[in-house]
Structure formats: structure tokens, C-alpha cells
Amino acid sequence: MAKKDLPENNSFANKLGLFMALAFYVISVIMVAINTSESSGIIDSDVETITIAHWQLEDGFRQGFDKAIKQYEAMKAKEGKKVKIIQTTVPFRGYKQWYITQLISGDPADLIELIGSSRVFNQYFIPLSSYISEINPYNKNTPLEGYLWKDTYIDGMSSTLDPIYAEYFGVGMVFHSVRMYVNKKLLFDATGSKKMPQNFNEWMICCKKLREYGKKNGKSIIPIGVRGFDKRTLETVFRNYFSQLNANLNDIDSTFCFNKMPAAELIMLMSKNKLNRDRLLAAVDLIKEIGMNFSKGFTATDLEQTKFLFFTGNVGFFPEGSWNGWSVIKNSPFEVEVINIPLIGVNNRYHKYFAGQATEIGSNVSGRFGIPKASKKFDLALDFLRFLTSYRINQLVMADNCKWPPAVLKAKYKGILEKFKPIKGDALLAASPPFSVGRKSRTKMLETLERIIVENIDKPKMYFWNEFIANLPFMMEEVKQSLDSSERQFFDIEGQRSSLTAGLLDSKLSTQKQKALEIRYSMGLENLVERIRQEYSAKVSLEALERLQKENFVVQEVK
């Protein structure tokens, strides 16, 4: 009898579940409509509402934004203005699709965290170039009072300047860097010392002792934990050591007048055999040595898996961004030390090439937010954006709640944040490896480094160079695509300049709008010159790549 009743019970449960799901959906739609509608019965029609959307789900970010929103709403209420700010978060995996859908729909959030290409920014977002040269009023009675908005940033907003259109489509919220998180207890148990490694050789000695400690005690100890699935750790560490060894390349006068040597010029010099190839490839050798301390199967390990392994006490060193710093430190059941990626010391075989430590000042500001052209509340959105990036509020959100380094100048770094203070270094700009020019060649480069580690390649520098030569067709294809894209951008730029010229002829414009158009016109002209320079640089790069392929610079041995 019970068996006969079972299908009926299941049918009732299914119907009940379906009804509850439908009811939940209807209620959710109603609540979203209520919360985002100014004309609803719940929100006063006099209340001016904007929405800010982002993908940051890390500890403290949303809470920090909530505190900033409450302060802003209260401040506006004292001024007699009814304002409501709605914060929307979307997980990163679904953010891109949601973001594009929002922009295409014509009814996006009023402030959105930027992602995507320059063409997307240019098509859908309002340029902020004419506003960042104004004083941020929310810095009154702070160390940044009287500063132009762009000058309140540690990088002068250079990180947010779009290189294609020479426009500022958004402003950043946070400074990010890469540090190394260390399990202090595990390191002490393995080495018998509380001393942190001061240079590359000491780091490798610590890793050796961690392996020996694991074997002796029957534990699966991983000296260096990495996020291998997205190749982020591999790329970060490779770029760091390449820069330590080759930052001097930025001292060479650039043919194209860049402030640092672009990949195109390095490729050109490399094709003419004017660079020390052993020096260029030395970082490959170091990466192999570091990689011998990764876990087996590291290429399939993602960030969350590596964090879990670190929390369980099985990882000694974990190179990772400051954006995950507070999460790593707070959730670890042991004391965590934060150190810089070790420098190449005097006893290292490649110290003869050591150029110095690159500075972090003037770079790495991210978390950009922009205002879509479809926003109906531009003035309020711009005002709130200024408020968020002011001296006090930027530190409230980032330093006090996220435990992330703020983007503003003269910020106070307290407690653990002192470990993430921008490195002054040796007044050198970071050098970029000239072994990739786009996404595909970058992936090929990182896959080569992976194989060197996984297969324990005997002569890593020679192998890397030969693979680089073999991948030249991919690089040439990317440069050709870049040139094609550049042609399209010329039309966009000329179209903008024509529109601005027509606008400047309008005698009814206010003085303020006239000045804003003049600034944008000047930036458009600078952008045109920049695009010509970039196109010429790409053509030189293509010629150099073809020369490398033609002469087939495949070496048999690099000492």
C-alpha cells in the first residue's frame, strides 16, 4: 500500500516545490521592482536613486560600500536631498555576460565596474576626462584638499587611461600588488628558524628543507602553492624575475618615445642580435628552479584549492595578490607572515644581470568604475564616484573594511596593510618579457614554462627559445590583427574629432561645456598621434618577427 502511495506523495511534493519556486520568483521580481523604482509606493517619488554594480565578493568589500552609502545618504539628507544608492553584486563567472546584457539593454546600473575592451568602453561609457582635472570637493579638510581629482591618486590615474582612445572611462578604487604569504609555524618546524628568506637562494634553501621535513614526517608538504589552472602565479613570478634581471632595458632610448621599452622594440633589438640572449632567458632558468617546488599536478590546481591546501597547513609559501591577502590571513589557523617576492642575491649565479627592484609607485590601480551613457542620473553618479574616491571614504572602504591598499595618495597603512605599501624600489619601471604580444602567444609562452617544469627539461633556456621561435606565426598573426584593429580605431577617432569640432562651433555652449570640449578635442589629437605611433611600432614588430623566423635563430645551447 505504501508503495502505491509513493508516486502520489512524490507528485504532491513536486507540485509544492514548483509552486514555492514560482512564488519565490514572483516575490523576487516584485521586490526588485519596488527597490529600483522611484515611482513605487515604498520609495518616495522625491528620492533620487542610482545603482552601483560590481563583482567584488571578497570579505569586506560590500560591507565597506554599505558604510560609504549610508554616510553619503545621510550627508545628502542634511543638505535636504533625498538620495538612495542601491548596491548590486554579480559573481565574476557570470559578470561579463550580465554586464554586456545590461549595456545593450539600454537600462544599466548607473555605476558599473569596468570589464572588457576599449571599444566597449568607448561605445557605452561616458568619458570622464573633463572631470578628473577638477578638484574633488570631498577632500576638504584632508591632506588632499585642493588637489585635482586625478592628482589624488598614487599613480595620477595613469592606470585608468585607456591607451586606445586616450580617454578616462572610469576611475580606480584600489592599489593591488603581489606578495608572498608564509606559514610561519611550518617554516619554523622545517628550518628551526623564524627568519624569513631574504633573497632567492635563501628561499630555495627553505623550500628544500620543507620538502625534507615532509618526507621525514610522512607529510605531503608543498613548498610553494600556486594557482596553476589559470597560470596566474607562473606568469606573475616569471615577470617579476624577468624584470629584476632586465629592468635596465627601460634605460635604452625608445625609438618611439615610450617611457618604457615596449615589446615591439625589444623584439626589434632581439632580431638584430643586439640584446644579451642569456640575460633575457635567465628568468626561465629561475622559474624552473622555483617550479620544482610546486605540487605534482599543479597545472590543474585553481585558487580555491590552493587556499584550502594553505589553510590545512600543507603549504609553506603562497605567492598571491593583495586582493586575497586578508582572506588568507584571517582564515588561516596559524600565524601568516607577508613578504615580498625575494630578490636575486649576490650569491646567485645570475646576480651579474641583476638590474634592481622595480617600483610599484605609479602603477597597479584597479577596480575601475564608470558611468554608462544610458544612465539617467549622470550628475548624481559622478558625485557619488567622487565621494567614493575621496581621501577618507576610499580608506574607509578599502583599508578599514577590505584590508586592501587604497588608491589615494598619502593613505595611512596600518597593521597588516603596512606589508602591502607600494614598494619604492630602485626607481626602475618593470620590464615586460618580449616573448608574447597578445593572448594566444602569452598562453603559448606560459604553456612552455609549464612543460619545462612538468617534464623537468634539461636545458630550459634553449628549450624556451626554440619554442618561442616555433610560436612566431601566432605572434605575427596577433600583430596583423592589431594593425587591422588600428585601422578601425582611426575611423572612430576621426569621427569623434569631427563631432567635437562641430560642437565647438556651437555658439550657444556655456563656458564650462566649451572648456570640456576643448579638453576632449586636445586629447583626441594626442590620441591620434599615439595611434600613429602604436601602428608604426606594430609594423616594426612584424618586420622583426619575420626576420627572426626567416633567419631561424634556433640555438643549440645557451650556457
C-alpha positions, 0 to 999 in steps of 0.5 A: 500500500505504501508503495502505491502511495509513493508516486502520489506523495512524490507528485504532491511534493513536486507540485509544492516545490514548483509552486514555492519556486514560482512564488519565490520568483514572483516575490523576487521580481516584485521586490526588485521592482519596488527597490529600483523604482522611484515611482513605487509606493515604498520609495518616495517619488522625491528620492533620487536613486542610482545603482552601483554594480560590481563583482567584488565578493571578497570579505569586506568589500560590500560591507565597506560600500554599505558604510560609504552609502549610508554616510553619503545618504545621510550627508545628502539628507542634511543638505535636504536631498533625498538620495538612495544608492542601491548596491548590486553584486554579480559573481565574476563567472557570470559578470561579463555576460550580465554586464554586456546584457545590461549595456545593450539593454539600454537600462544599466546600473548607473555605476558599473565596474569596468570589464572588457575592451576599449571599444566597449568602453568607448561605445557605452561609457561616458568619458570622464576626462573633463572631470578628473582635472577638477578638484574633488570637493570631498577632500576638504579638510584632508591632506588632499584638499585642493588637489585635482581629482586625478592628482589624488591618486598614487599613480595620477590615474595613469592606470585608468587611461585607456591607451586606445582612445586616450580617454578616462572611462572610469576611475580606480578604487584600489592599489593591488600588488603581489606578495608572498604569504608564509606559514610561519609555524611550518617554516619554523618546524622545517628550518628551526628558524623564524627568519624569513628568506631574504633573497632567492637562494635563501628561499630555495634553501627553505623550500628544500628543507620543507620538502625534507621535513615532509618526507621525514614526517610522512607529510605531503608538504608543498613548498610553494602553492600556486594557482596553476589552472589559470597560470596566474602565479607562473606568469606573475613570478616569471615577470617579476624575475624577468624584470629584476634581471632586465629592468635596465632595458627601460634605460635604452632610448625608445625609438618611439618615445615610450617611457618604457621599452615596449615589446615591439622594440625589444623584439626589434633589438632581439632580431638584430642580435643586439640584446644579451640572449642569456640575460633575457632567458635567465628568468626561465632558468629561475622559474624552473628552479622555483617550479620544482617546488610546486605540487605534482599536478599543479597545472590543474590546481585553481585558487580555491584549492590552493587556499584550502591546501594553505589553510590545512597547513600543507603549504609553506609559501603562497605567492598571491595578490593583495586582493586575497591577502586578508582572506588568507590571513584571517582564515588561516589557523596559524600565524601568516607572515607577508613578504615580498617576492625575494630578490636575486642575491649576490650569491646567485649565479645570475646576480651579474644581470641583476638590474634592481627592484622595480617600483610599484609607485605609479602603477597597479590601480584597479577596480575601475568604475564608470558611468554608462551613457544610458544612465539617467542620473549622470550628475548624481553618479559622478558625485557619488564616484567622487565621494567614493574616491575621496581621501577618507571614504576610499580608506574607509572602504578599502583599508578599514573594511577590505584590508586592501591598499587604497588608491589615494595618495598619502593613505595611512597603512596600518597593521597588516596593510603596512606589508602591502605599501607600494614598494619604492624600489630602485626607481626602475619601471618593470620590464615586460618579457618580449616573448608574447604580444597578445593572448594566444602567444602569452598562453603559448609562452606560459604553456612552455614554462609549464612543460619545462617544469612538468617534464623537468627539461634539461636545458630550459633556456634553449628549450624556451627559445626554440619554442618561442621561435616555433610560436612566431606565426601566432605572434605575427598573426596577433600583430596583423590583427592589431594593425587591422584593429588600428585601422578601425580605431582611426575611423572612430577617432576621426569621427569623434574629432569631427563631432567635437569640432562641430560642437565647438562651433556651437555658439550657444555652449556655456563656458564650462561645456566649451572648456570640456570640449576643448579638453576632449578635442586636445586629447583626441589629437594626442590620441591620434598621434599615439595611434600613429605611433602604436601602428608604426611600432606594430609594423616594426614588430612584424618586420622583426618577427619575420626576420627572426623566423626567416633567419631561424635563430634556433640555438643549440645551447645557451650556457 
